[in-house]
Amino acid sequence: MAMKDATNPLAGFLSAGEGAAGLSAVDRILDAVRKHLGMNVAFASRYVNGRREFTHIQADIPVPASPGDSEPQENTACYRILTGQLPELMHDAAEYPLAAELPIVPALPVGAHLNVPLRLRDGSVYGSFCCISQRPDRSLTQRDLATVRAFADLAIDQIERDNTRDHELEVARNRIEGVMIGDAITIHYQPIHALSDGRPVGVESLARFPLEEGGPRCPSTWFAAAADVGMGIELELRAIRQALRGLPYIPDGLYVALNASPETVLSGELPALLAGAPAGRLVVEVTEHAQIDDYDALNAALAAIRPHARIAIDDVGAGYSGLRHLVDLKPDLLKLDMGLTRKVDTDQARHALVQAMVAFAARLGSRIIAEGVETAAEAATLRQLGVPFAQGWHYSRAMPAVAVQQFLIGAAAAPEAPARVMPLPRRAVRR
């Protein structure tokens, strides 16, 4: 008879201890209860269309089944227990004729057997939660069965969360596929201006998606959802192709900036996609919302892009766009996040940070674009600090290709006069 583990039965589930790597939460629950009770096999199953299907299996012996395998539910001990034909606790399954007649009982063999139903929050039966030992075990008690029920409650709670997540991912995948099949991505372009005289120097392409009830509300959420379902690169490439179609609307001498995540850069798809554009007309903005693990690989991918486009780092000063990005990737352009540029004319800390970034960029051989500039005072302060370029609502919101073409032609003909710089407020000196 196997000895029951006297330690906390939840320890294996609540910790990411040795042996837990790569296991799902439900698998960790099964493994923990199996070890605690000294059993050989623990599994979770579900009932689908009259069949019992294994969803998770943990065992320390070879078993003739894998997750996804199924059989008619009436030919299983699980279903016979659910319908009251067999007890939930069997010290020796061979002693029960309705269990002994099942082929698995003599084949494994099955000795001790504990099984409880998995019930969803609405009370309906999802499946079964089972622990099996090859040997009979008459030391098992109702308290052990209560332990199995407690672990089953943990498991079904996790299963419901997983099912909800799977449903959300399926909805997201269908929504994203619909957008791409229907060619529903539109591109707006936001002008980028020289702070010295206000003349436009380029535009940033920004994807826009249809507003759907219950759907994502902003582009970043669309791209995040696409990444979650394994379609992030595909969606980004579709948006980049759309943005490139607008290049003829952008006057000669001005560039178009295209947003690409490190994953899309590493895909190797961009060089061929950008190869047909005129020289000097493109910038690739590397967006970053997760940590980069391999800078050497990313640099190699960027090297293949550089013959076709300059490289910019987006959102400098926010998220993972930190100093290592700037040092290791050696970008041509740095785009200061609006969190740094907003109120730079009145906030001494932001003023100092931007001033330091200008000096840092000069040492790197990079040039700075300030994002999110909303007022003439902010623009004037940034110009005084040596920031050469800016974009934001002070100049224009993003707009469709035809509208931005008209705007850029008009802005080039009548550049903005530099605004006067107001002195920063002095901090009160404590005496």
Buried (B, 14 or more C-beta within 10 A) or exposed (E): EBEBBEEEBBEBBEEEEEEBEEBEBBBBBBBBBBBBBBBBBBBBBBBEEEBBBBBBBBBEEEBEBEEEBBBEBEBBBBBBBBEEEBBBBBBBBBEBEEBEEBEBBEEBBBBBBBBBBBBBEEEEEBBBBBBBBBBBBEBBEEEBBEBBBBBBBBBBBBBBEBEEEEEEBEBBBEBBBEBBEEEEBBBBBBBBBBBEEBBBBBBBBBBBBEEEEEBBEEBEEBBBBBBBBEBBBBBBBBBBEBBBEBBEBBBEEBBBBBBBBBBBBBBEBBBEBBEEBEEEBBBBBBBBBEEBEEBEEBBEBBEBBEEBBBBBBBBBBBBEBBEEBBEEBBBBBBBBBBBBBBBBBBBEEBBEBBBEBBEBBEEBEBBBBBBBBBBBBBBBBBBBBBBBBBBBEBBBEBBBBEBBBEBBEEBBEEBBEBBEBEEBEEEEEEE
